Every structure is written in C-alpha cells, then in structure tokens.
C-alpha cells in the first residue's frame, strides 16, 4: 500500500496512473455534509469501481466472507506525488508571454482544494483566496457548489474585487463551478462547451462527451467547433468508460466534473480551471462574452422530487408525451423541436430529478409547470 497523505480526488487518480498502482482508495464524502464519510475506489489507470463496475462483486465477497488471505503480509510505504501532480497540471497551461495576470477568486470551502493553493499560485494569476483553512466541519458553508447559497460569498468577493473569474471547489475538489466577472454563475454544461471549443481548436475532429442533462447548445457548439458530440448518461463511471471507448478528447457533466483524455480519462477540477484560463488569455474576452453564444435556450436548474413510484411516474410521462421523440438512456428523455426534458432517478439519493429546456423562457415555464403537475411538488436537495 502506498500512502500519499492528504490529497484531492484528482490527485489520487493521478497517483494511480503516475505510480503504476493497481488501484486506489480516496477517503471522502465529497460534497456531503460534515457528518458523512465514505470511500471512492479506483482500479488501474484510475478506472472506476462503481455500482455498475465492481461494487456488486465486492459486496458479494464481503457478505460471503470470501476474501483471500495474502501469502505474505503487505507493507505500507509513503509517496509524495504533489510536485509531480503540479508539473502535470501546469503542463496544460498556455499562458501567452506578457499576458496580464488574471485576478481569480477561489473558494476552497475549507475542503481539499486548500492543498492546491501552490498550483493556483504557479499559474501566473492573482489568487484571491476564500476559505482556504482546511476544516472538515465546513464552518462557512457546505462544500457543494451546485447549491446557489454556497456561492454567495464567492459572488460577493468577485464583485468586490473586480475579479476576472470566480472558482468554487467541492469537498474533495473533483468539481469546479465558475462565476463570470459580473458575479453570474456559469452552468457547468456551458463550461463543457467552452472547454471543448478551446481543446478542439488544437485537435479538431475528436469526440467530446456531454451528459444528457446538458443544454442542446452544448452539442451544437461542439459541432460548430469541429468536434463530434457524444451524449452519455449521468455518472463518472459511464463518462469515463465511454470517453475511453471513443478515445475522446474531453467530457463534462452538469454536476461540474470535467474529464480529460490526457489525464488518464479521469476528471480533474483544477485542469478545468487551467483550460478556462487558457480560453480567457487566448481569446482576450471576458467570460460573460465567451459564454453568451451558448445561452441560446431557457433551461431550468435540476429539480428534485420525492416520488413513491419512480417507474410508474416515468411510464405516466411516456404516455402523456407519446408523440414526442423518447429515449431511456437515463430515466426518460422527451424531445420536441422547441423543448425537451429529462426525468431520471438519482444515482445517490431517493429522488427523481428533472431538467427542462425550451426555445423561450415563456415556453420553458409552461412546460416546467406542466411537468411539475404530473410528477408532484419539488423538494430541496441534490448533487
């Protein structure tokens, strides 16, 4: 066993590949509140162990007591991979000579993003740190950047300091959320499109993954920038497997996970920051201007519902919209020319989740209300 000490989840993935390890364990509850803990398991090359890839077999062996005994005792060694990880991350940086140091507010949320501070400071940016004191009780706010309340301090600091960019980290820092220079949150699906465009400018013709909750604008933008969009169901195990299968360049999820071919096909939040910086430097534009062409449609945030009969609800929706184009890649996706929605069971909580997008805000509101009437009252919570 190799103990790498305190590490972000992406650093753990990197260590598995860099050290040629057979697998890895990251002790983390990710974005969950302080009272939770857990483990993320990986195989060689940072390939995921998940409910669809290994966990059932592991559960079966543990339950049956069918665990092999090693012929000889193992041993524990230690390894410091931080310097190698920093070199790896910074190798993606494309800061032009003489470029001004962008001012970036980074909210580490008292989580593991704190240990990436030397990497941020080596990027040639002016770092405005927020909550960089490591504290697993999360005294300032939960380390979940998808909850708007957790972004309020970051938004205020971006506006107060006149920063070019804001970055919010989750607990194990495998997710980044972005705030533009006006203090407006930028949807992670739209960031997927922006990063895809930046990477495709160097390597056109490659496959790019996006999760099925993403705006239609994302696939359109990928095509417009010379890429081949690939739609995938929600979840890192599915995204990583499909990215490998296509030898894809990049992939992104609405939850803020960003996957890179040249990072063992694993997600890496700090690499997403690097690519957004590359885009800002090379375009010479503000983030709000860069994302504007992707704001083509009106879209709801992901909305949660506690439903006793999930499968029955999905069948009811299929019957209600029988004239639509329907698929069941993940839950049910219902598509019309001027609007679409996805309703799917949560991978981590006892919920159904809805996203709805339409050509206009008025149509989106009407279809959203129609769907809520069919599904039931929404509740707070979510990934």
PyMOL commands that set and color helices and strands:
alter all, ss='L'
color gray80, all
select helices_A, chain A and resi 9-19+44-46+55-64+82-90+112-121+148-161+188-200+216-224+236-246+261-263+269-283+287-292+310-320+361-375
alter helices_A, ss='H'
color red, helices_A
select strands_A, chain A and resi 2-3+23-27+39-43+77-78+103-107+126-130+165-169+176-179+185-186+207-211+228-232+250-252+258-260+266-267+298-299+303-305+325-327+332-336+339-345+352-358
alter strands_A, ss='S'
color yellow, strands_A
deselect
rebuild
show_as cartoon
